[in-house]
Structures are given as structure tokens and as C-alpha cells.
């Protein structure tokens, strides 16, 4: 059959155009108004918490194991425990060295003398609670001296002077050669012989803390309180910062007649029922101990409560509240039967070698 193409061609061309013209235009989607922003909420303790493991460790993580001498510690790195037996449970002698400050020849002489004394006392742990030195290089130098002197665990925390990054790098470098040196900023709870040492690194007053050093807030204090509550056996709070006490017998008493410790720490110790503490920083109040409330405890006295300020190991002369002058001091604390006692070793004034 012969087809007439003209009508078909016209229908395809003109009909298609007509159809296209008759289609409604596609509308752009309507813009949905943005939802109003929620009102800002006041920061909570969880928000305020400083997320810096170089300062305050990090809970959890893989199980770890570290052997130091006869002790094998197990835990996640944040909390580590060495198994105990009936004979050693609740018994431990601890050497305490605080406020070393600088890698000076006279201070190194002090450290070696203190180390001999601590070893002769039969210590199973050494605590170095802050102000190790002012630079990474000096920190490493100080800690290598201690690493050579001690084979027992040495728990080291930072104070208000060490920059967090410098402290972390120094501890990492030294521990590679001396694994007995333990970073107490990362290991927040260390248990030996059913006695747990719980650390609060850094300092809590911004105007006395170097920029870049570890500054704790109420959140870190609360976290430390939780660690103390969960710790095994006798619990010992370890920090550079002292709790606020009252009166001239307090371990935070200044030469101007004021107590300058941290009231938040004092409240936390009471709230958690923590009876033992190793603190520092207030150098002129060093070389003595008190109860949690601030009543003085004499050396050699077994006490159910003991908050110790060992005084500065630094050889630089420092006038104490009793008008004596310190040329360096350290302490030994003995724990047994739920009580603790202490002794203080003081360095003699260095001989004057200046030629006259």
C-alpha cells in the first residue's frame, strides 16, 4: 500500500511541539526553613573534662602486662595491679622524692644519697610526685639518675611546671631504657601488695600552672575520686597539689600564716574516705605529715590517717615555716596493718668550695 508521508511528518513535528508547549513547567522544590538551633546548654563536668591522655590517661584499651623485678603488673595501662600474697598484703615501704626542680650537681648528689637511704629502708616503690624539672632534657637527665639507682617501680607524675608534651616524651624515652620508670600521668592507679596508689597529675590553680602544663578541673578531681572508690585494699592519693588544711600543723601552711591547699581535694578525700595521701608543692611546709583534717603526725608514729608533704629534694636553699633552711629532703612511708608512718631525711648544707 502506498503511504502518504506528509500527514505523518506533520503530526510528528507539529504535534510534538504542541505537546511540549502544553506541558506545565517543572517547579523548583520549595525551600524548607532551617530548624532553629537548640539553645546552648551550660557545660557539664563531662564536657569540661580535659581530654588529654598525656595529662590524665585514658581508661580502657588493650590488656597489658609489665614485669619489673619480681613484680608482674597486669591491667589496661590506665590501672595496673601486681598480685599479692598473704605475707605481703597491706605491707609496703615507699620512698618519696618531690620537687626536684632542676638537674643541678648538688641536687643530683641529693638524689643519689636519698636513693641509698630509700633502698636501705627496704622500699618496694618510689613515688616522684611532680616538678621533676623544667625541660624535657632535664627531666630525662633526672629520671635516668633514678633509673640507674632503682630497680623497683618508680611512679612519676607531673606538677605545675612540666609541659605535658615534654613530660610525656621524657617518660617515654627514659622508660625505653629503664622500664621500672612508670608514667603516673597515664597509669592512674597502681596496686602493689593490696595498696593502691591513685594519681591526680598536674595542678588545679591556673595562675600557678605553666601554660601547656596539666591543669585539672573538678571533672578530673571527680574522676580521681571514682578511681579511689574502686581501688583495691588501702588507698593512697598521690598528687603534686595539696589538700586545703587548717592551722599551722597543716601540710599546706605558708610562712605568711595561711593554708593554701586545694579545698576541692580536701573534700574529695573526705567524701571517698581516703586516709592516706602523698602530696607536695608547698615546700616550706615540707618534711612533715598530718591527718586528713590537718592535725600534725610526728615521724615514726603509726597513724590511721597520714597526709605527707616530703619537702623539696631540690638542693637550692629554701626557708621553712620552722625558720630552718632546707638543702633538700626526702621521705620514706611504711604501710602496715591499715596504718602508716614516715621518716624524713634531710641533706646537709653543701660544703663551700669557693676559693677564698
MARKOL-529209 format. One record per residue (C-alpha): x, y, z; residue in one letter; residue number from 1. Coordinates in Angstrom, 2 decimals, padded with zeros to 5 digits. Each point is the difference from the previous one (the first is absolute). Layout:
! residues N
[torro [X,Y,Z],A,NUM]
...
END
This chain:
! residues 356
[torro [000.00,000.00,000.00],X,1]
[torro [001.29,003.43,-000.91],X,2]
[torro [000.37,002.28,003.06],X,3]
[torro [-000.52,003.72,000.04],X,4]
[torro [002.98,001.25,002.18],X,5]
[torro [-001.03,003.63,000.14],X,6]
[torro [-002.70,-000.33,002.70],X,7]
[torro [002.21,-002.30,002.06],X,8]
[torro [002.97,002.37,-000.19],X,9]
[torro [-002.21,002.94,000.99],X,10]
[torro [-001.40,-001.89,002.96],X,11]
[torro [003.44,-000.93,001.27],X,12]
[torro [001.45,003.49,-000.28],X,13]
[torro [-002.87,002.28,000.85],X,14]
[torro [-001.75,-002.37,002.32],X,15]
[torro [003.19,-000.53,002.01],X,16]
[torro [000.55,003.68,000.30],X,17]
[torro [-003.54,000.60,001.07],X,18]
[torro [000.27,-002.72,002.64],X,19]
[torro [003.18,001.50,001.37],X,20]
[torro [-001.58,003.44,000.25],X,21]
[torro [-002.99,-001.38,001.83],X,22]
[torro [002.04,-001.65,002.83],X,23]
[torro [000.08,002.01,003.22],X,24]
[torro [003.38,001.38,001.05],X,25]
[torro [001.79,-002.01,002.71],X,26]
[torro [000.00,001.96,003.25],X,27]
[torro [003.14,000.24,002.14],X,28]
[torro [-000.41,-001.72,003.35],X,29]
[torro [-001.11,002.33,002.75],X,30]
[torro [002.76,000.97,002.41],X,31]
[torro [-000.61,-001.55,003.38],X,32]
[torro [000.76,002.48,002.76],X,33]
[torro [002.98,-001.06,002.16],X,34]
[torro [-000.85,-001.39,003.39],X,35]
[torro [000.77,002.42,002.81],X,36]
[torro [003.26,-000.67,001.80],X,37]
[torro [-000.43,-001.48,003.46],X,38]
[torro [000.81,002.33,002.81],X,39]
[torro [003.53,-000.35,001.30],X,40]
[torro [000.19,-002.07,003.14],X,41]
[torro [002.32,000.77,002.89],X,42]
[torro [003.12,-002.21,-000.09],X,43]
[torro [-000.13,-003.15,002.06],X,44]
[torro [002.85,-001.70,001.83],X,45]
[torro [000.31,-002.46,-002.87],X,46]
[torro [000.38,002.86,-002.49],X,47]
[torro [002.45,001.87,002.21],X,48]
[torro [002.25,-003.04,000.44],X,49]
[torro [003.37,000.50,-001.66],X,50]
[torro [000.39,-002.67,-002.68],X,51]
[torro [003.78,-000.24,000.12],X,52]
[torro [001.45,-003.46,000.71],X,53]
[torro [003.44,001.59,000.41],X,54]
[torro [-001.47,001.60,003.12],X,55]
[torro [-002.75,-002.27,001.29],X,56]
[torro [000.35,-003.34,-001.73],X,57]
[torro [-002.72,-001.82,-001.88],X,58]
[torro [-002.13,-002.73,001.51],X,59]
[torro [-000.43,-003.34,-001.70],X,60]
[torro [002.05,-001.26,-002.89],X,61]
[torro [001.80,-003.27,-000.57],X,62]
[torro [001.15,-002.13,002.91],X,63]
[torro [003.64,000.57,000.82],X,64]
[torro [002.62,-001.72,002.06],X,65]
[torro [003.25,001.37,001.37],X,66]
[torro [002.61,-001.77,002.10],X,67]
[torro [002.19,002.05,002.33],X,68]
[torro [002.35,-002.09,002.10],X,69]
[torro [-002.06,-002.60,001.83],X,70]
[torro [-003.28,001.79,-000.73],X,71]
[torro [-002.26,-000.61,-002.98],X,72]
[torro [-002.60,002.70,-000.55],X,73]
[torro [-003.16,-000.73,-001.96],X,74]
[torro [-002.66,002.43,-001.16],X,75]
[torro [-000.96,002.30,-002.84],X,76]
[torro [002.81,002.51,000.54],X,77]
[torro [-002.35,002.44,001.72],X,78]
[torro [-000.35,-002.27,003.03],X,79]
[torro [002.65,-002.63,000.75],X,80]
[torro [000.25,-002.56,002.81],X,81]
[torro [002.70,-002.35,001.24],X,82]
[torro [-001.21,-003.18,001.73],X,83]
[torro [000.59,-000.24,003.73],X,84]
[torro [000.29,-002.82,002.50],X,85]
[torro [-001.14,-000.26,003.62],X,86]
[torro [003.45,000.85,001.37],X,87]
[torro [000.35,003.28,-001.94],X,88]
[torro [-003.63,001.16,-000.12],X,89]
[torro [-000.40,003.46,001.52],X,90]
[torro [003.72,000.40,000.61],X,91]
[torro [002.19,002.31,-002.06],X,92]
[torro [002.82,002.49,000.46],X,93]
[torro [-000.07,002.94,-002.40],X,94]
[torro [002.71,002.53,-000.74],X,95]
[torro [-001.22,003.50,-000.85],X,96]
[torro [001.96,002.61,-001.97],X,97]
[torro [-001.71,003.26,-000.93],X,98]
[torro [000.79,003.42,-001.49],X,99]
[torro [003.33,-000.89,-001.59],X,100]
[torro [-000.29,003.09,-002.24],X,101]
[torro [003.29,000.00,-001.89],X,102]
[torro [002.83,-002.24,-001.11],X,103]
[torro [002.65,001.65,002.19],X,104]
[torro [003.15,-001.74,001.32],X,105]
[torro [-000.99,000.61,003.64],X,106]
[torro [-003.51,-001.36,-000.61],X,107]
[torro [001.38,-003.08,-001.75],X,108]
[torro [002.17,-000.59,003.07],X,109]
[torro [-003.18,000.22,002.08],X,110]
[torro [-001.82,-002.48,-002.24],X,111]
[torro [002.76,-002.59,000.28],X,112]
[torro [000.14,000.37,003.79],X,113]
[torro [-003.79,-000.26,000.25],X,114]
[torro [000.03,-003.08,-002.23],X,115]
[torro [002.51,-001.77,002.28],X,116]
[torro [-002.12,000.83,003.05],X,117]
[torro [-003.23,-001.15,-001.67],X,118]
[torro [001.57,-003.29,-001.11],X,119]
[torro [001.41,-000.62,003.48],X,120]
[torro [-003.52,000.48,001.37],X,121]
[torro [-001.18,-002.90,-002.18],X,122]
[torro [-002.35,001.98,-002.24],X,123]
[torro [-002.10,-001.81,-002.59],X,124]
[torro [-001.15,003.15,-001.80],X,125]
[torro [001.22,003.55,-000.57],X,126]
[torro [-002.40,002.90,-000.59],X,127]
[torro [001.22,003.14,-001.80],X,128]
[torro [-002.97,002.35,000.21],X,129]
[torro [000.58,003.02,-002.18],X,130]
[torro [002.31,002.82,-001.00],X,131]
[torro [002.59,-002.43,-001.30],X,132]
[torro [001.73,002.69,-002.09],X,133]
[torro [-000.79,002.89,-002.33],X,134]
[torro [000.94,-001.43,-003.41],X,135]
[torro [-000.21,-003.36,-001.76],X,136]
[torro [003.78,-000.31,-000.07],X,137]
[torro [000.34,000.65,003.74],X,138]
[torro [-002.89,-002.32,000.80],X,139]
[torro [001.68,-002.80,-001.91],X,140]
[torro [003.30,000.68,001.77],X,141]
[torro [-001.64,-000.07,003.44],X,142]
[torro [-001.98,-003.17,-000.73],X,143]
[torro [003.03,-001.81,-001.40],X,144]
[torro [001.76,000.61,003.31],X,145]
[torro [-002.94,-001.60,001.80],X,146]
[torro [-000.16,-002.79,-002.59],X,147]
[torro [003.61,-000.91,000.73],X,148]
[torro [-000.52,000.14,003.76],X,149]
[torro [-003.24,-002.00,000.27],X,150]
[torro [-001.10,-003.37,-001.35],X,151]
[torro [-003.40,000.20,001.75],X,152]
[torro [-003.00,001.81,-001.56],X,153]
[torro [000.30,003.79,-000.10],X,154]
[torro [-003.38,001.72,-000.44],X,155]
[torro [000.45,003.51,-001.44],X,156]
[torro [-002.68,002.70,-000.38],X,157]
[torro [000.21,003.55,-001.28],X,158]
[torro [-000.56,003.16,002.02],X,159]
[torro [-000.74,003.61,-000.88],X,160]
[torro [003.24,000.61,-001.94],X,161]
[torro [000.48,-002.87,-002.48],X,162]
[torro [-001.52,000.54,-003.43],X,163]
[torro [-002.23,-002.97,-000.81],X,164]
[torro [001.68,-000.81,-003.31],X,165]
[torro [003.53,000.27,001.44],X,166]
[torro [-000.91,-002.18,002.98],X,167]
[torro [-001.61,-002.66,-002.18],X,168]
[torro [002.96,-000.15,-002.39],X,169]
[torro [002.52,-000.09,002.86],X,170]
[torro [-001.78,-002.89,001.71],X,171]
[torro [-000.28,-001.92,-003.27],X,172]
[torro [003.68,000.44,-000.81],X,173]
[torro [001.25,-000.91,003.47],X,174]
[torro [-002.35,-002.99,000.42],X,175]
[torro [001.45,-001.51,-003.18],X,176]
[torro [003.27,-000.51,001.91],X,177]
[torro [-001.42,-000.16,003.54],X,178]
[torro [-003.39,-001.79,-000.10],X,179]
[torro [-000.34,000.39,003.76],X,180]
[torro [-000.76,003.69,-000.60],X,181]
[torro [-003.82,000.24,-000.18],X,182]
[torro [-001.86,002.98,-001.45],X,183]
[torro [-002.51,000.86,002.73],X,184]
[torro [-001.81,002.41,-002.32],X,185]
[torro [-001.10,-002.98,-002.09],X,186]
[torro [-000.02,-002.74,002.66],X,187]
[torro [-002.52,001.56,002.36],X,188]
[torro [-000.37,-002.92,002.42],X,189]
[torro [002.89,-002.28,001.00],X,190]
[torro [-000.54,-002.80,002.53],X,191]
[torro [002.80,-001.78,001.86],X,192]
[torro [-000.54,-002.29,003.00],X,193]
[torro [-003.70,000.92,000.09],X,194]
[torro [000.87,003.70,000.38],X,195]
[torro [-001.21,002.21,-002.84],X,196]
[torro [001.68,003.26,-001.00],X,197]
[torro [-002.40,002.24,-001.93],X,198]
[torro [001.45,003.05,-001.72],X,199]
[torro [-001.31,003.46,-000.81],X,200]
[torro [002.65,001.52,-002.30],X,201]
[torro [000.60,003.67,-000.55],X,202]
[torro [-001.39,002.87,002.05],X,203]
[torro [-003.40,001.60,000.58],X,204]
[torro [000.76,003.73,000.12],X,205]
[torro [000.49,001.61,-003.39],X,206]
[torro [001.98,002.99,001.26],X,207]
[torro [002.63,-002.35,001.46],X,208]
[torro [000.09,-002.41,-002.94],X,209]
[torro [002.32,000.48,-002.97],X,210]
[torro [-001.78,000.38,-003.36],X,211]
[torro [000.06,-003.46,-001.57],X,212]
[torro [000.28,-001.81,003.34],X,213]
[torro [-002.79,-002.26,001.24],X,214]
[torro [-002.82,002.00,001.59],X,215]
[torro [-002.69,-002.05,001.71],X,216]
[torro [-003.59,001.06,000.59],X,217]
[torro [-002.80,-001.33,002.18],X,218]
[torro [-000.62,-002.66,-002.65],X,219]
[torro [003.47,-001.50,000.47],X,220]
[torro [-000.37,000.18,003.78],X,221]
[torro [-003.30,-001.86,-000.26],X,222]
[torro [001.58,-002.59,-002.28],X,223]
[torro [002.81,-000.47,002.52],X,224]
[torro [-002.59,-000.47,002.73],X,225]
[torro [-001.63,-002.75,-002.04],X,226]
[torro [003.37,-001.70,-000.49],X,227]
[torro [000.59,000.15,003.76],X,228]
[torro [-003.42,-001.47,000.75],X,229]
[torro [000.63,-002.87,-002.43],X,230]
[torro [003.60,-000.66,001.06],X,231]
[torro [000.97,-003.16,001.84],X,232]
[torro [001.17,-000.16,003.62],X,233]
[torro [001.46,003.05,001.70],X,234]
[torro [-000.23,003.10,-002.18],X,235]
[torro [002.66,002.67,-000.33],X,236]
[torro [-000.63,003.27,-001.81],X,237]
[torro [003.10,001.23,-001.90],X,238]
[torro [000.27,003.55,-001.35],X,239]
[torro [002.22,003.04,-000.18],X,240]
[torro [-002.91,002.10,001.26],X,241]
[torro [-000.79,-000.01,003.71],X,242]
[torro [-003.45,-000.02,001.60],X,243]
[torro [-001.09,003.08,001.92],X,244]
[torro [000.55,-000.52,003.71],X,245]
[torro [-000.41,002.25,003.03],X,246]
[torro [002.59,001.41,002.35],X,247]
[torro [003.76,000.05,000.42],X,248]
[torro [000.34,-003.81,000.05],X,249]
[torro [-001.46,-000.34,-003.49],X,250]
[torro [002.13,-001.29,-002.84],X,251]
[torro [-001.03,003.07,-002.05],X,252]
[torro [000.93,002.66,002.58],X,253]
[torro [001.92,002.97,-001.38],X,254]
[torro [002.52,002.28,001.68],X,255]
[torro [-002.59,002.80,-000.19],X,256]
[torro [-002.30,-001.99,002.30],X,257]
[torro [-002.55,-001.21,-002.55],X,258]
[torro [-001.06,-003.44,-001.23],X,259]
[torro [000.07,-000.03,-003.78],X,260]
[torro [-000.92,-003.54,-001.04],X,261]
[torro [-002.87,-000.95,-002.29],X,262]
[torro [-003.33,-000.14,001.81],X,263]
[torro [-001.49,-002.22,-002.74],X,264]
[torro [002.61,-002.67,000.68],X,265]
[torro [-000.66,000.19,003.74],X,266]
[torro [-003.71,-000.60,-000.61],X,267]
[torro [000.73,-002.88,-002.38],X,268]
[torro [002.22,-001.76,002.57],X,269]
[torro [-002.75,000.23,002.60],X,270]
[torro [-002.75,-001.05,-002.42],X,271]
[torro [001.91,-003.09,-001.12],X,272]
[torro [001.23,-000.93,003.46],X,273]
[torro [003.62,000.20,-001.17],X,274]
[torro [002.30,000.03,003.03],X,275]
[torro [003.44,000.10,-001.61],X,276]
[torro [001.53,002.53,-002.38],X,277]
[torro [003.40,000.94,-001.41],X,278]
[torro [000.07,003.62,-001.15],X,279]
[torro [002.49,002.87,-000.44],X,280]
[torro [000.45,003.44,-001.56],X,281]
[torro [-000.19,002.07,003.23],X,282]
[torro [003.72,-000.32,000.63],X,283]
[torro [000.23,001.97,003.24],X,284]
[torro [-002.58,-002.34,001.60],X,285]
[torro [001.98,-003.08,-001.05],X,286]
[torro [001.64,-002.65,002.11],X,287]
[torro [-003.13,-000.78,002.00],X,288]
[torro [-003.39,-001.67,-000.06],X,289]
[torro [-003.49,000.51,001.42],X,290]
[torro [-003.36,-001.71,000.21],X,291]
[torro [-002.57,000.73,-002.70],X,292]
[torro [-001.37,002.78,002.20],X,293]
[torro [003.46,001.53,000.49],X,294]
[torro [001.10,-001.20,003.44],X,295]
[torro [003.75,-000.57,000.03],X,296]
[torro [001.41,-003.54,000.00],X,297]
[torro [003.55,-000.43,001.30],X,298]
[torro [002.60,-002.10,-001.85],X,299]
[torro [000.03,-003.65,001.01],X,300]
[torro [-003.60,000.07,001.24],X,301]
[torro [-002.32,-002.62,-001.50],X,302]
[torro [-003.20,001.82,-000.90],X,303]
[torro [-003.33,-001.02,-001.51],X,304]
[torro [000.17,003.22,-002.05],X,305]
[torro [003.08,001.48,-001.62],X,306]
[torro [000.29,002.85,-002.51],X,307]
[torro [003.70,000.45,-000.75],X,308]
[torro [001.86,002.97,-001.46],X,309]
[torro [003.58,-001.31,-000.40],X,310]
[torro [001.51,003.41,-000.72],X,311]
[torro [002.21,000.96,-002.96],X,312]
[torro [002.83,-002.22,-001.21],X,313]
[torro [001.41,003.10,-001.66],X,314]
[torro [003.38,001.03,001.48],X,315]
[torro [-000.75,003.70,-000.46],X,316]
[torro [-000.38,001.54,003.50],X,317]
[torro [-003.62,000.52,001.05],X,318]
[torro [-001.24,001.51,003.27],X,319]
[torro [-002.50,-002.22,001.79],X,320]
[torro [-002.90,000.99,002.26],X,321]
[torro [002.05,-001.04,003.04],X,322]
[torro [002.71,002.52,-001.07],X,323]
[torro [002.48,-002.71,-000.94],X,324]
[torro [001.48,-000.10,-003.51],X,325]
[torro [-000.46,-003.01,-002.25],X,326]
[torro [002.80,-001.19,-002.26],X,327]
[torro [-002.07,-002.95,-001.17],X,328]
[torro [-002.10,-002.69,001.66],X,329]
[torro [-001.84,-003.22,-000.76],X,330]
[torro [-002.27,-002.42,001.85],X,331]
[torro [-000.72,-003.67,000.60],X,332]
[torro [-003.55,-001.13,000.80],X,333]
[torro [-000.71,-003.41,001.56],X,334]
[torro [-003.44,-001.56,-000.44],X,335]
[torro [-001.08,-002.92,002.16],X,336]
[torro [-003.21,-001.16,001.62],X,337]
[torro [-002.09,002.87,-001.32],X,338]
[torro [002.35,002.61,001.48],X,339]
[torro [002.89,002.06,-001.31],X,340]
[torro [003.08,001.66,001.46],X,341]
[torro [002.75,002.09,-001.52],X,342]
[torro [003.60,001.13,000.34],X,343]
[torro [001.75,003.00,-001.54],X,344]
[torro [003.58,000.24,-001.23],X,345]
[torro [001.52,003.48,-000.27],X,346]
[torro [003.10,000.92,-001.96],X,347]
[torro [002.80,001.91,001.60],X,348]
[torro [000.96,003.42,-001.28],X,349]
[torro [002.42,-000.58,-002.88],X,350]
[torro [003.61,000.75,000.81],X,351]
[torro [001.16,003.38,-001.28],X,352]
[torro [002.59,-000.79,-002.65],X,353]
[torro [000.44,003.59,-001.08],X,354]
[torro [003.65,001.03,000.10],X,355]
[torro [000.69,002.86,002.36],X,356]
END
